[in-house]
């Protein structure tokens, strides 16, 4: 099913929608343990879950990061995006070996549903740092072929805006002191589900 024209900013997720997404994330991972991809029919879900949406799914085992995969822009129906990202986070994150059945018993999944990306306007790095909202903003940095994002939850580990930006540059493959007038920064907020 193709996504409808709504963006994730317009999504109004009920508590039932949130629970459905979480249940499907776990079901997708469990299905993957048996070598299967969970198939989901968007028409069986609420209109909010049938809208185009972007999400990240983070999986942890015993409170240790085990995978995090997502979509920055809404390119598919939200319910499908979450199912595919849950599978990818558990089995395709290049930083980790695929999840095992033994680990599944201790797994905790977290879903971040992204709002729309808003381009930021700034005159220099100090101006950008003043505008960042710790704990609120997810940030996307782009410079040529280099691109990286941090979800708002990363502020817990990197609460200082300067360090947050420095680490984001490094994640994008840029030097920590890199600055360019061509660099673009966008911000977004997320709806957190766990």
matplotlib code that plots the C-alpha trace (Angstrom):
import matplotlib.pyplot as plt

x = [0.0, 1.4, 1.6, -1.1, -0.2, -0.2, 3.2, 4.1, 3.5, -0.2, -0.2, -2.3, -1.3, -3.7, -2.5, -3.9, -1.8, 1.3, 0.7, 0.1, 3.4, 5.2, 3.6, 4.4, 8.0, 8.4, 6.5, 8.8, 11.9, 10.5, 9.5, 13.1, 14.5, 12.7, 14.0, 10.8, 9.9, 6.6, 4.1, 1.6, -1.5, -1.9, -5.6, -6.1, -4.9, -6.1, -6.0, -3.1, -0.9, -1.8, -0.2, 3.3, 5.7, 9.3, 10.5, 13.6, 13.6, 16.2, 16.7, 18.6, 19.5, 20.2, 20.2, 23.0, 22.4, 21.9, 20.8, 19.2, 17.9, 15.4, 14.1, 14.6, 11.9, 8.4, 8.6, 6.2, 3.2, 4.1, 3.1, 5.3, 8.2, 8.2, 8.0, 10.9, 13.0, 12.5, 13.7, 16.7, 17.6, 17.7, 19.4, 21.0, 22.7, 26.3, 27.7, 26.3, 25.9, 22.4, 20.2, 19.9, 17.0, 18.6, 18.9, 15.2, 14.1, 15.9, 15.1, 13.6, 12.4, 11.9, 10.2, 10.7, 8.2, 9.7, 7.9, 8.8, 12.4, 12.8, 15.8, 17.7, 19.1, 22.3, 25.2, 28.0, 28.5, 27.9, 24.6, 23.6, 24.6, 22.4, 19.4, 19.7, 17.2, 18.7, 16.4, 13.9, 15.7, 16.7, 19.4, 20.4, 23.7, 24.5, 27.7, 28.1, 28.0, 28.3, 25.1, 24.3, 21.5, 21.1, 17.6, 16.5, 17.3, 21.0, 20.9, 20.8, 24.4, 25.5, 23.7, 26.1, 25.2, 28.8, 29.7, 26.5, 27.4, 31.0, 30.0, 27.4, 30.1, 32.3, 29.4, 29.0, 32.7, 33.8, 36.5, 35.3, 36.2, 34.7, 32.7, 31.4, 28.8, 27.5, 26.7, 23.0, 21.3, 17.7, 15.9, 12.9, 11.0, 9.9, 7.0, 8.6, 7.1, 8.4]
y = [0.0, 3.4, 6.1, 8.7, 12.3, 13.1, 13.7, 12.3, 15.8, 15.3, 11.8, 11.6, 8.3, 7.0, 4.8, 1.8, 2.9, 3.2, -0.3, -1.7, -0.3, -1.7, -5.1, -5.2, -4.3, -7.2, -9.5, -8.5, -9.3, -12.6, -13.5, -12.7, -15.2, -17.9, -16.6, -14.8, -11.2, -10.2, -9.2, -6.5, -5.3, -1.5, -1.6, -3.7, -0.8, 2.6, 5.5, 7.1, 4.0, 4.0, 7.4, 8.0, 8.1, 7.9, 6.0, 4.7, 1.5, 1.0, -2.4, -3.1, -6.3, -5.9, -2.1, -2.3, -1.0, -3.9, -2.1, 1.1, 1.6, 4.1, 6.4, 10.1, 10.9, 9.4, 7.1, 4.4, 3.7, 4.1, 0.6, -0.9, 1.4, 0.3, -3.4, -3.1, -0.9, -3.3, -6.2, -4.2, -3.0, -6.6, -8.3, -5.7, -3.0, -3.3, -2.5, -5.7, -9.4, -10.5, -10.9, -14.4, -16.2, -16.2, -12.4, -12.0, -12.9, -9.8, -7.5, -4.0, -2.2, 1.6, 3.4, 7.0, 8.4, 11.4, 14.7, 16.7, 18.0, 21.8, 23.5, 25.6, 29.0, 30.2, 32.6, 30.6, 27.6, 29.6, 30.8, 27.2, 26.0, 28.7, 27.5, 23.8, 22.6, 19.8, 16.9, 18.1, 18.3, 15.5, 16.8, 16.0, 17.2, 17.2, 18.2, 16.9, 13.1, 13.1, 12.8, 11.8, 12.2, 11.9, 11.3, 13.5, 10.7, 11.1, 14.3, 12.0, 10.8, 14.1, 16.9, 19.7, 21.2, 21.7, 18.0, 16.9, 18.7, 17.6, 13.9, 14.4, 15.7, 12.7, 10.3, 12.0, 11.4, 15.0, 16.4, 17.5, 21.1, 21.1, 24.1, 25.2, 27.7, 24.8, 22.5, 22.1, 21.3, 20.2, 19.5, 17.3, 16.1, 12.6, 10.8, 8.2, 4.7, 2.0]
z = [0.0, -0.9, 1.8, 1.8, 1.5, 5.2, 6.9, 10.3, 11.8, 11.3, 12.9, 16.0, 17.6, 20.2, 23.1, 21.1, 18.0, 20.1, 21.6, 18.2, 16.9, 19.8, 19.5, 15.8, 16.4, 18.8, 16.4, 13.5, 15.6, 16.8, 13.2, 12.1, 14.6, 12.6, 9.3, 8.3, 7.5, 9.2, 6.6, 7.7, 5.9, 6.6, 5.9, 9.0, 11.2, 12.2, 9.7, 11.7, 11.2, 7.4, 7.0, 5.6, 8.5, 9.5, 12.5, 14.2, 16.2, 18.9, 20.5, 23.7, 25.5, 29.3, 28.8, 26.2, 22.7, 20.3, 17.2, 15.9, 12.4, 11.0, 8.4, 8.4, 5.9, 5.5, 2.4, 3.4, 5.6, 9.3, 10.4, 7.6, 8.4, 12.1, 11.2, 8.7, 11.0, 13.9, 11.8, 10.5, 14.0, 15.3, 12.4, 10.0, 12.1, 10.8, 14.2, 15.7, 15.1, 14.4, 17.5, 18.9, 20.4, 23.8, 23.6, 22.6, 26.1, 27.5, 24.6, 25.0, 21.9, 21.7, 18.8, 17.8, 15.4, 13.7, 13.1, 10.0, 9.5, 9.8, 8.2, 10.6, 9.7, 11.5, 10.8, 12.6, 14.8, 18.0, 16.6, 15.8, 19.3, 20.8, 18.8, 19.6, 22.2, 24.3, 25.0, 22.3, 19.0, 16.8, 14.5, 10.9, 9.6, 5.9, 4.1, 0.5, 0.7, 4.5, 6.5, 10.1, 12.6, 16.3, 17.9, 20.7, 23.1, 22.4, 24.5, 27.6, 26.8, 25.2, 27.1, 26.1, 22.7, 21.6, 22.4, 20.8, 17.6, 17.7, 18.0, 15.2, 12.9, 13.7, 13.0, 9.6, 8.9, 9.3, 11.5, 15.0, 14.3, 10.8, 9.7, 6.3, 5.0, 2.8, 5.8, 6.3, 9.7, 10.1, 13.3, 14.2, 17.2, 18.0, 19.6, 21.9, 22.3, 24.6]

ax = plt.figure().add_subplot(projection="3d")
ax.plot(x, y, z, "-o")
ax.set_aspect("equal")
plt.show()
